[in-house]
Structure formats: structure tokens, C-alpha cells
Amino acid sequence: MTEYAATLYGINNTLYRAGTPVNEPHALARLRVIEDEYEFASTTVGQTVAMGVPIPAGMQLVGGFLYFDALATSTTIAVGNDTDNDEYLAATSTASAGGAYLNLIASMGEPFTTAEQVTVTLAGATATGTIKLVLFVAGY
């Protein structure tokens, strides 16, 4: 085994160095991209949009981005699922055009036990404009 100058090791690197098998979704997994977009047309507050195909059981969400037009003053968008509308990104202002990383790290990286439909929820004010969601999923 090649030795590196590191003095600290991540969980999977520690398992690997000890000769312990590493769970495949956590190491050497295939990375896939799920992408979808939606055009809000005077869409009212509280609307939820299912984005992309459901992530299959056994796969894991490892990151993503949300891009958006300036939807309207006071608008926010959260990214989540059917049970928690801000599981992956807490309410983020969309008053100005921009983007946001899915940043709730505690919600990412573990394989799903059932299929996971990612959703985007509008809050704050009626919105007009385009959003685009890009998800990175890993697994078998």
C-alpha cells in the first residue's frame, strides 16, 4: 500500500488502510447526474415542484446546485423531499438571480432505503421565472 504524507485519515481511508471492505456507495461508486428545470408563471406561495426522477433506493445524494432567475422580491426556495421540504437546502432568497449549493451535510451521503423524490418549495411571494436543479447521486 502506498503511504502518503497525510497524518489524518477519513473514515473510508481508515477502513481501506486496515484492510476492511468499504461499502461501495461510499467508495468507487458510479456518479450520476439528475437535472431538471421548472418555469414559474405567477406561481403562488407554498407550491411544491417534484424535480427530476426519483433517486432509487441504494443510491445516495452526494451534492447538487440550485440555479434561479430573480423570481420576485421576498421569494425563497427550499430543496427537500415529501417529508421535509428543506432537507437539502434551507429557504434561500431568490429575489436576485443566482445559485446555491445543497448544503445541509447531515442529510447527504447515506444510501436511501426507499426511492427519494427531491422537491423544491416556493415561499414568501408569488414567483415568475426559471429554476434549474442539478443533483449528483452515487451508487451501484
N, CA and C atoms as an extended XYZ file, in Angstrom:
420
Properties=species:S:1:pos:R:3:atomname:S:1:resname:S:1:resid:I:1 pbc="F F F"
N         0.847       -1.169        0.000 N   MET     1
C         0.000        0.000        0.000 CA  MET     1
C         0.896        1.237        0.000 C   MET     1
N         0.538        2.188       -0.830 N   THR     2
C         1.283        3.439       -0.920 CA  THR     2
C         1.042        4.275        0.332 C   THR     2
N         2.110        4.802        0.882 N   GLU     3
C         1.987        5.696        2.030 CA  GLU     3
C         2.003        7.137        1.532 C   GLU     3
N         1.203        7.958        2.152 N   TYR     4
C         1.115        9.366        1.781 CA  TYR     4
C         1.556       10.217        2.958 C   TYR     4
N         1.770       11.481        2.703 N   ALA     5
C         2.244       12.385        3.748 CA  ALA     5
C         1.157       12.760        4.750 C   ALA     5
N        -0.054       12.257        4.559 N   ALA     6
C        -1.161       12.608        5.454 CA  ALA     6
C        -0.907       12.084        6.862 C   ALA     6
N        -1.399       12.818        7.836 N   THR     7
C        -1.334       12.364        9.223 CA  THR     7
C        -2.724       12.091        9.781 C   THR     7
N        -3.738       12.526        9.062 N   LEU     8
C        -5.125       12.274        9.439 CA  LEU     8
C        -5.803       11.575        8.269 C   LEU     8
N        -6.764       10.700        8.557 N   TYR     9
C        -7.391        9.904        7.513 CA  TYR     9
C        -8.905        9.917        7.672 C   TYR     9
N        -9.617       10.033        6.541 N   GLY    10
C       -11.072        9.965        6.543 CA  GLY    10
C       -11.539        8.571        6.941 C   GLY    10
N       -12.815        8.445        7.222 N   ILE    11
C       -13.388        7.171        7.668 CA  ILE    11
C       -13.117        6.063        6.662 C   ILE    11
N       -13.435        6.291        5.385 N   ASN    12
C       -13.252        5.241        4.390 CA  ASN    12
C       -11.780        4.946        4.141 C   ASN    12
N       -10.914        5.958        4.210 N   ASN    13
C        -9.484        5.724        4.052 CA  ASN    13
C        -8.958        4.880        5.205 C   ASN    13
N        -9.443        5.124        6.418 N   THR    14
C        -9.035        4.334        7.577 CA  THR    14
C        -9.448        2.878        7.400 C   THR    14
N       -10.687        2.650        6.944 N   LEU    15
C       -11.143        1.279        6.695 CA  LEU    15
C       -10.273        0.607        5.638 C   LEU    15
N       -10.005        1.315        4.563 N   TYR    16
C        -9.180        0.782        3.475 CA  TYR    16
C        -7.782        0.419        3.976 C   TYR    16
N        -7.170        1.303        4.741 N   ARG    17
C        -5.815        1.069        5.247 CA  ARG    17
C        -5.769       -0.123        6.193 C   ARG    17
N        -6.883       -0.404        6.874 N   ALA    18
C        -6.946       -1.536        7.794 CA  ALA    18
C        -7.306       -2.836        7.079 C   ALA    18
N        -7.566       -2.749        5.766 N   GLY    19
C        -7.936       -3.947        5.016 CA  GLY    19
C        -9.399       -4.315        5.156 C   GLY    19
N       -10.194       -3.423        5.704 N   THR    20
C       -11.625       -3.658        5.874 CA  THR    20
C       -12.353       -3.240        4.602 C   THR    20
N       -13.273       -4.074        4.099 N   PRO    21
C       -14.021       -3.669        2.899 CA  PRO    21
C       -14.799       -2.373        3.153 C   PRO    21
N       -14.794       -1.507        2.157 N   VAL    22
C       -15.511       -0.239        2.236 CA  VAL    22
C       -16.821       -0.395        1.482 C   VAL    22
N       -17.925        0.030        2.091 N   ASN    23
C       -19.239       -0.040        1.464 CA  ASN    23
C       -19.198        0.677        0.115 C   ASN    23
N       -19.576       -0.006       -0.971 N   GLU    24
C       -19.431        0.555       -2.316 CA  GLU    24
C       -20.071        1.916       -2.541 C   GLU    24
N       -21.265        2.205       -2.023 N   PRO    25
C       -21.774        3.554       -2.270 CA  PRO    25
C       -20.870        4.645       -1.701 C   PRO    25
N       -19.971        4.289       -0.794 N   HIS    26
C       -19.083        5.279       -0.184 CA  HIS    26
C       -17.712        5.343       -0.846 C   HIS    26
N       -17.393        4.383       -1.693 N   ALA    27
C       -16.081        4.362       -2.343 CA  ALA    27
C       -16.202        3.693       -3.701 C   ALA    27
N       -15.632        4.300       -4.702 N   LEU    28
C       -15.600        3.744       -6.058 CA  LEU    28
C       -16.988        3.567       -6.651 C   LEU    28
N       -17.919        4.389       -6.243 N   ALA    29
C       -19.281        4.327       -6.777 CA  ALA    29
C       -19.356        5.068       -8.104 C   ALA    29
N       -20.368        4.752       -8.878 N   ARG    30
C       -20.623        5.487      -10.113 CA  ARG    30
C       -21.359        6.773       -9.774 C   ARG    30
N       -20.931        7.858      -10.380 N   LEU    31
C       -21.578        9.147      -10.166 CA  LEU    31
C       -22.538        9.409      -11.313 C   LEU    31
N       -23.759        9.784      -10.976 N   ARG    32
C       -24.772       10.104      -11.978 CA  ARG    32
C       -25.286       11.518      -11.716 C   ARG    32
N       -25.833       12.118      -12.750 N   VAL    33
C       -26.376       13.467      -12.642 CA  VAL    33
C       -27.860       13.421      -12.973 C   VAL    33
N       -28.665       14.047      -12.128 N   ILE    34
C       -30.093       14.230      -12.386 CA  ILE    34
C       -30.304       15.730      -12.525 C   ILE    34
N       -30.933       16.140      -13.613 N   GLU    35
C       -31.125       17.567      -13.883 CA  GLU    35
C       -32.573       17.804      -14.284 C   GLU    35
N       -33.121       18.916      -13.831 N   ASP    36
C       -34.480       19.292      -14.223 CA  ASP    36
C       -34.614       20.806      -14.092 C   ASP    36
N       -35.578       21.354      -14.796 N   GLU    37
C       -35.861       22.783      -14.641 CA  GLU    37
C       -37.366       22.994      -14.643 C   GLU    37
N       -37.752       24.134      -14.077 N   TYR    38
C       -39.169       24.471      -13.983 CA  TYR    38
C       -39.320       25.970      -14.196 C   TYR    38
N       -40.374       26.343      -14.899 N   GLU    39
C       -40.677       27.751      -15.166 CA  GLU    39
C       -41.872       28.165      -14.312 C   GLU    39
N       -41.628       29.004      -13.299 N   PHE    40
C       -42.725       29.558      -12.511 CA  PHE    40
C       -43.410       30.637      -13.344 C   PHE    40
N       -44.732       30.599      -13.396 N   ALA    41
C       -45.513       31.610      -14.120 CA  ALA    41
C       -46.568       32.138      -13.160 C   ALA    41
N       -46.226       33.183      -12.431 N   SER    42
C       -47.100       33.729      -11.388 CA  SER    42
C       -47.554       32.622      -10.440 C   SER    42
N       -46.601       31.804      -10.038 N   THR    43
C       -46.867       30.675       -9.151 CA  THR    43
C       -47.008       31.175       -7.726 C   THR    43
N       -48.028       30.676       -7.034 N   THR    44
C       -48.328       31.163       -5.693 CA  THR    44
C       -47.479       30.488       -4.625 C   THR    44
N       -47.408       31.145       -3.493 N   VAL    45
C       -46.643       30.682       -2.345 CA  VAL    45
C       -47.115       29.301       -1.908 C   VAL    45
N       -46.168       28.482       -1.462 N   GLY    46
C       -46.490       27.171       -0.917 CA  GLY    46
C       -46.527       26.056       -1.940 C   GLY    46
N       -46.338       26.374       -3.200 N   GLN    47
C       -46.352       25.335       -4.226 CA  GLN    47
C       -45.066       24.509       -4.143 C   GLN    47
N       -45.219       23.196       -4.331 N   THR    48
C       -44.086       22.278       -4.321 CA  THR    48
C       -43.968       21.636       -5.687 C   THR    48
N       -42.746       21.588       -6.215 N   VAL    49
C       -42.474       21.034       -7.535 CA  VAL    49
C       -41.591       19.802       -7.375 C   VAL    49
N       -42.029       18.642       -7.897 N   ALA    50
C       -41.183       17.446       -7.938 CA  ALA    50
C       -40.161       17.657       -9.050 C   ALA    50
N       -38.897       17.511       -8.725 N   MET    51
C       -37.824       17.789       -9.683 CA  MET    51
C       -37.028       16.521       -9.986 C   MET    51
N       -36.824       16.247      -11.281 N   GLY    52
C       -36.039       15.092      -11.702 CA  GLY    52
C       -36.747       13.785      -11.427 C   GLY    52
N       -36.068       12.712      -11.763 N   VAL    53
C       -36.607       11.378      -11.486 CA  VAL    53
C       -36.319       11.046      -10.026 C   VAL    53
N       -37.133       10.183       -9.409 N   PRO    54
C       -36.819        9.784       -8.035 CA  PRO    54
C       -35.442        9.104       -7.974 C   PRO    54
N       -34.708        9.360       -6.917 N   ILE    55
C       -33.417        8.706       -6.704 CA  ILE    55
C       -33.704        7.301       -6.185 C   ILE    55
N       -33.213        6.255       -6.863 N   PRO    56
C       -33.537        4.887       -6.456 CA  PRO    56
C       -32.971        4.523       -5.081 C   PRO    56
N       -33.643        3.577       -4.416 N   ALA    57
C       -33.134        3.033       -3.159 CA  ALA    57
C       -31.734        2.481       -3.403 C   ALA    57
N       -30.863        2.644       -2.426 N   GLY    58
C       -29.489        2.178       -2.533 CA  GLY    58
C       -28.532        3.241       -3.043 C   GLY    58
N       -29.061        4.259       -3.708 N   MET    59
C       -28.226        5.365       -4.187 CA  MET    59
C       -28.126        6.399       -3.065 C   MET    59
N       -27.206        7.332       -3.208 N   GLN    60
C       -27.070        8.398       -2.220 CA  GLN    60
C       -26.882        9.733       -2.910 C   GLN    60
N       -27.461       10.761       -2.326 N   LEU    61
C       -27.280       12.124       -2.813 CA  LEU    61
C       -25.964       12.639       -2.235 C   LEU    61
N       -25.044       13.052       -3.123 N   VAL    62
C       -23.738       13.498       -2.648 CA  VAL    62
C       -23.487       14.981       -2.899 C   VAL    62
N       -24.440       15.659       -3.520 N   GLY    63
C       -24.290       17.093       -3.734 CA  GLY    63
C       -25.241       17.595       -4.790 C   GLY    63
N       -25.241       18.898       -4.981 N   GLY    64
C       -26.091       19.467       -6.010 CA  GLY    64
C       -26.091       20.983       -5.962 C   GLY    64
N       -26.718       21.558       -6.978 N   PHE    65
C       -26.822       23.010       -7.120 CA  PHE    65
C       -28.242       23.373       -7.503 C   PHE    65
N       -28.695       24.520       -7.049 N   LEU    66
C       -29.957       25.104       -7.478 CA  LEU    66
C       -29.631       26.454       -8.106 C   LEU    66
N       -30.054       26.648       -9.348 N   TYR    67
C       -29.867       27.919      -10.051 CA  TYR    67
C       -31.233       28.564      -10.231 C   TYR    67
N       -31.313       29.898      -10.194 N   PHE    68
C       -32.618       30.544      -10.286 CA  PHE    68
C       -32.507       31.942      -10.876 C   PHE    68
N       -33.582       32.325      -11.585 N   ASP    69
C       -33.753       33.711      -12.013 CA  ASP    69
C       -34.130       34.546      -10.792 C   ASP    69
N       -34.169       35.861      -10.957 N   ALA    70
C       -34.747       36.732       -9.929 CA  ALA    70
C       -36.253       36.489       -9.981 C   ALA    70
N       -36.784       35.736       -9.022 N   LEU    71
C       -38.185       35.307       -9.085 CA  LEU    71
C       -39.144       36.397       -8.638 C   LEU    71
N       -38.820       37.120       -7.597 N   ALA    72
C       -39.619       38.257       -7.107 CA  ALA    72
C       -39.068       38.659       -5.747 C   ALA    72
N       -39.324       39.899       -5.363 N   THR    73
C       -38.924       40.357       -4.039 CA  THR    73
C       -39.596       39.475       -2.993 C   THR    73
N       -38.870       39.100       -1.974 N   SER    74
C       -39.361       38.304       -0.837 CA  SER    74
C       -39.546       36.826       -1.137 C   SER    74
N       -39.198       36.340       -2.332 N   THR    75
C       -39.351       34.905       -2.597 CA  THR    75
C       -38.173       34.125       -2.027 C   THR    75
N       -38.485       32.910       -1.579 N   THR    76
C       -37.456       31.957       -1.166 CA  THR    76
C       -37.803       30.599       -1.753 C   THR    76
N       -36.779       29.770       -1.866 N   ILE    77
C       -36.956       28.395       -2.325 CA  ILE    77
C       -36.187       27.492       -1.378 C   ILE    77
N       -36.784       26.354       -1.046 N   ALA    78
C       -36.123       25.321       -0.259 CA  ALA    78
C       -36.108       24.040       -1.086 C   ALA    78
N       -35.094       23.203       -0.859 N   VAL    79
C       -34.994       21.918       -1.557 CA  VAL    79
C       -35.084       20.814       -0.513 C   VAL    79
N       -35.997       19.877       -0.744 N   GLY    80
C       -36.185       18.794        0.211 CA  GLY    80
C       -36.809       17.580       -0.436 C   GLY    80
N       -37.755       16.983        0.307 N   ASN    81
C       -38.448       15.786       -0.169 CA  ASN    81
C       -39.885       15.817        0.340 C   ASN    81
N       -40.594       14.706        0.176 N   ASP    82
C       -42.011       14.664        0.552 CA  ASP    82
C       -42.254       14.823        2.048 C   ASP    82
N       -41.268       14.508        2.878 N   THR    83
C       -41.482       14.585        4.322 CA  THR    83
C       -40.805       15.783        4.983 C   THR    83
N       -39.824       16.388        4.308 N   ASP    84
C       -39.103       17.531        4.878 CA  ASP    84
C       -38.724       18.466        3.731 C   ASP    84
N       -39.459       19.572        3.600 N   ASN    85
C       -39.284       20.414        2.409 CA  ASN    85
C       -37.962       21.172        2.360 C   ASN    85
N       -37.176       21.149        3.440 N   ASP    86
C       -35.853       21.783        3.387 CA  ASP    86
C       -34.749       20.826        3.844 C   ASP    86
N       -34.905       19.571        3.511 N   GLU    87
C       -33.937       18.538        3.889 CA  GLU    87
C       -32.532       18.822        3.346 C   GLU    87
N       -32.433       19.387        2.146 N   TYR    88
C       -31.129       19.558        1.488 CA  TYR    88
C       -30.682       21.008        1.355 C   TYR    88
N       -31.627       21.937        1.353 N   LEU    89
C       -31.293       23.361        1.274 CA  LEU    89
C       -32.384       24.138        1.993 C   LEU    89
N       -31.992       24.854        3.046 N   ALA    90
C       -32.955       25.682        3.778 CA  ALA    90
C       -33.414       26.830        2.882 C   ALA    90
N       -34.519       27.457        3.245 N   ALA    91
C       -35.085       28.556        2.459 CA  ALA    91
C       -33.997       29.550        2.072 C   ALA    91
N       -33.883       29.787        0.773 N   THR    92
C       -32.837       30.632        0.193 CA  THR    92
C       -33.487       31.739       -0.616 C   THR    92
N       -33.054       32.963       -0.424 N   SER    93
C       -33.635       34.093       -1.154 CA  SER    93
C       -33.419       33.948       -2.653 C   SER    93
N       -34.502       34.173       -3.403 N   THR    94
C       -34.441       34.167       -4.867 CA  THR    94
C       -34.885       35.523       -5.413 C   THR    94
N       -34.728       36.569       -4.611 N   ALA    95
C       -35.082       37.918       -5.053 CA  ALA    95
C       -34.146       38.389       -6.165 C   ALA    95
N       -32.900       37.919       -6.149 N   SER    96
C       -31.925       38.213       -7.203 CA  SER    96
C       -31.519       36.904       -7.863 C   SER    96
N       -31.195       36.954       -9.139 N   ALA    97
C       -30.741       35.756       -9.844 CA  ALA    97
C       -29.466       35.233       -9.194 C   ALA    97
N       -29.313       33.915       -9.175 N   GLY    98
C       -28.114       33.342       -8.574 CA  GLY    98
C       -28.186       31.841       -8.497 C   GLY    98
N       -27.495       31.319       -7.513 N   GLY    99
C       -27.450       29.883       -7.319 CA  GLY    99
C       -27.078       29.565       -5.888 C   GLY    99
N       -27.275       28.305       -5.522 N   ALA   100
C       -26.953       27.864       -4.169 CA  ALA   100
C       -26.555       26.397       -4.205 C   ALA   100
N       -25.574       26.049       -3.382 N   TYR   101
C       -25.199       24.656       -3.191 CA  TYR   101
C       -26.203       24.011       -2.247 C   TYR   101
N       -26.523       22.746       -2.496 N   LEU   102
C       -27.273       21.991       -1.492 CA  LEU   102
C       -26.281       21.776       -0.360 C   LEU   102
N       -26.573       22.313        0.817 N   ASN   103
C       -25.532       22.436        1.831 CA  ASN   103
C       -25.845       21.842        3.195 C   ASN   103
N       -26.910       21.103        3.333 N   LEU   104
C       -27.209       20.521        4.639 CA  LEU   104
C       -26.539       19.155        4.716 C   LEU   104
N       -25.293       19.155        5.131 N   ILE   105
C       -24.418       17.990        5.054 CA  ILE   105
C       -24.959       16.786        5.820 C   ILE   105
N       -25.684       17.005        6.906 N   ALA   106
C       -26.210       15.889        7.686 CA  ALA   106
C       -27.218       15.070        6.893 C   ALA   106
N       -27.775       15.647        5.831 N   SER   107
C       -28.792       14.961        5.040 CA  SER   107
C       -28.219       14.257        3.819 C   SER   107
N       -26.925       14.303        3.625 N   MET   108
C       -26.336       13.740        2.413 CA  MET   108
C       -25.348       12.634        2.728 C   MET   108
N       -25.204       11.735        1.755 N   GLY   109
C       -24.148       10.744        1.827 CA  GLY   109
C       -24.542        9.369        2.297 C   GLY   109
N       -25.737        9.177        2.804 N   GLU   110
C       -26.172        7.847        3.219 CA  GLU   110
C       -27.108        7.274        2.162 C   GLU   110
N       -26.959        5.989        1.823 N   PRO   111
C       -27.845        5.391        0.817 CA  PRO   111
C       -29.312        5.440        1.260 C   PRO   111
N       -30.187        5.742        0.308 N   PHE   112
C       -31.620        5.765        0.593 CA  PHE   112
C       -32.147        4.346        0.744 C   PHE   112
N       -33.049        4.141        1.693 N   THR   113
C       -33.661        2.823        1.872 CA  THR   113
C       -34.886        2.659        0.984 C   THR   113
N       -35.473        3.769        0.556 N   THR   114
C       -36.575        3.768       -0.413 CA  THR   114
C       -36.285        4.865       -1.432 C   THR   114
N       -36.993        4.839       -2.550 N   ALA   115
C       -36.798        5.871       -3.571 CA  ALA   115
C       -37.072        7.252       -2.965 C   ALA   115
N       -36.301        8.235       -3.369 N   GLU   116
C       -36.385        9.596       -2.821 CA  GLU   116
C       -36.732       10.583       -3.927 C   GLU   116
N       -37.904       11.223       -3.820 N   GLN   117
C       -38.276       12.269       -4.773 CA  GLN   117
C       -37.842       13.613       -4.215 C   GLN   117
N       -36.958       14.295       -4.909 N   VAL   118
C       -36.491       15.614       -4.478 CA  VAL   118
C       -37.503       16.660       -4.936 C   VAL   118
N       -37.793       17.611       -4.048 N   THR   119
C       -38.781       18.650       -4.331 CA  THR   119
C       -38.191       20.036       -4.083 C   THR   119
N       -38.800       21.023       -4.716 N   VAL   120
C       -38.474       22.429       -4.499 CA  VAL   120
C       -39.761       23.111       -4.046 C   VAL   120
N       -39.696       23.879       -2.959 N   THR   121
C       -40.880       24.540       -2.417 CA  THR   121
C       -40.687       26.054       -2.431 C   THR   121
N       -41.680       26.740       -2.976 N   LEU   122
C       -41.679       28.196       -3.083 CA  LEU   122
C       -42.339       28.813       -1.851 C   LEU   122
N       -41.737       29.873       -1.328 N   ALA   123
C       -42.325       30.592       -0.188 CA  ALA   123
C       -42.089       32.087       -0.363 C   ALA   123
N       -42.794       32.872        0.439 N   GLY   124
C       -42.564       34.315        0.510 CA  GLY   124
C       -43.459       35.169       -0.352 C   GLY   124
N       -43.559       34.853       -1.648 N   ALA   125
C       -44.351       35.682       -2.562 CA  ALA   125
C       -44.595       34.912       -3.857 C   ALA   125
N       -45.527       35.407       -4.655 N   THR   126
C       -45.789       34.841       -5.974 CA  THR   126
C       -44.538       35.016       -6.837 C   THR   126
N       -44.200       33.982       -7.631 N   ALA   127
C       -42.940       33.996       -8.376 CA  ALA   127
C       -43.145       33.798       -9.865 C   ALA   127
N       -42.256       34.422      -10.641 N   THR   128
C       -42.190       34.226      -12.086 CA  THR   128
C       -40.721       34.102      -12.462 C   THR   128
N       -40.379       33.032      -13.184 N   GLY   129
C       -39.000       32.824      -13.615 CA  GLY   129
C       -38.639       31.356      -13.607 C   GLY   129
N       -37.393       31.074      -13.978 N   THR   130
C       -36.918       29.698      -14.149 CA  THR   130
C       -35.999       29.282      -13.014 C   THR   130
N       -36.148       28.018      -12.611 N   ILE   131
C       -35.194       27.389      -11.697 CA  ILE   131
C       -34.624       26.164      -12.390 C   ILE   131
N       -33.407       25.808      -12.035 N   LYS   132
C       -32.771       24.597      -12.549 CA  LYS   132
C       -32.090       23.909      -11.381 C   LYS   132
N       -32.348       22.607      -11.246 N   LEU   133
C       -31.760       21.817      -10.165 CA  LEU   133
C       -30.864       20.751      -10.779 C   LEU   133
N       -29.643       20.658      -10.273 N   VAL   134
C       -28.688       19.641      -10.703 CA  VAL   134
C       -28.292       18.847       -9.463 C   VAL   134
N       -28.527       17.527       -9.501 N   LEU   135
C       -28.225       16.648       -8.375 CA  LEU   135
C       -27.128       15.674       -8.769 C   LEU   135
N       -26.225       15.386       -7.844 N   PHE   136
C       -25.192       14.379       -8.047 CA  PHE   136
C       -25.512       13.208       -7.129 C   PHE   136
N       -25.719       12.043       -7.720 N   VAL   137
C       -26.045       10.851       -6.952 CA  VAL   137
C       -25.004        9.777       -7.249 C   VAL   137
N       -24.724        8.951       -6.251 N   ALA   138
C       -23.726        7.900       -6.398 CA  ALA   138
C       -24.314        6.581       -5.939 C   ALA   138
N       -23.797        5.515       -6.481 N   GLY   139
C       -24.232        4.186       -6.092 CA  GLY   139
C       -23.784        3.152       -7.089 C   GLY   139
N       -24.508        2.077       -7.104 N   TYR   140
C       -24.150        0.891       -7.886 CA  TYR   140
C       -24.074        1.139       -9.363 C   TYR   140
